[in-house]
Amino acid sequence: METIQMTEQDLRKLIREIIYREKFPTFYLANSSYFDTNTYDTNAIIKAIRAAGGQNIRTEPAYGWKNQPEVVVFEATQDMVEDIAAEVSRALGTEWVHIREKDW
């Protein structure tokens, strides 16, 4: 078995990252069928997520695949997701907002 050498500072950083991920899971706004006929307005979505308390907001290709459209990805507590969905719904003028936990 191979051992890994880490400095105390690196170990503390790793522990903080793990705790942060447990506290703030990552979600994304799915590119649902609503967006077949409406624009996936990244700027409006980001502003709405930020206003509702989302953190570390960015775009990534859906499912991590380069041939998929960019979706908005963010971190939040599970309790915040409902408020974020409501804020994005208001910003886009639709109830067809699907926020899913990122599993890729």
C-alpha positions, 0 to 999 in steps of 0.5 A: 500500500502506498502512503501519501505525504501531505503537509498540515496546511494541505490536509487542513485545506482538504478537510475544509473543502470536504466540509464545504461540499457537504454543507453546500451541495452543487445544483444546476438549472436543467435545460428543460423543454421550456427552453426549446422555444424560449431563451436560456437566459444565462445572465438573468438566471445567474442574477436570480440565483445570486439574489436568492443566495446561491454561491459559486455560480458558473456555467458548465456543459450539461452532464460534463459533456462538451457536446451539450449546451451550457447550464448554470451551476451553483452551490446552495443548501438544500433549504435554499433550492425552493427559494432559488427556483421561485426567484428564477421562475420570476426572472424568466416568467415561467413555472417550468424551472427544474433545479437538480442536484449535480451528479456528474 
